């Protein structure tokens, strides 16, 4: 991952976009602290798709770990009632 300040990114935006298109993730910083990442669209889509549903993942976890079932909280209990 390449690390670039916002000021540098502003001055070289086109070059950074080309780098991102080529597969380089660009970490943008402000005062030396990371605040954002510039990625190619394909990489963003890959990371965004297929995020598991938490309730399904939790139930799958409990199915694989039946000894924890007695201590489990049912997902329905997480939602406000009313």
Protein Blocks (a to p, Z undefined) as FASTA:
>chain_A
ZZddfklmmmmmmmmmmmmmnopacdddeehiafbdcddfklmmmmmgopacfklmmmmm
mmmmmmlmmmpccfklmpccZZ
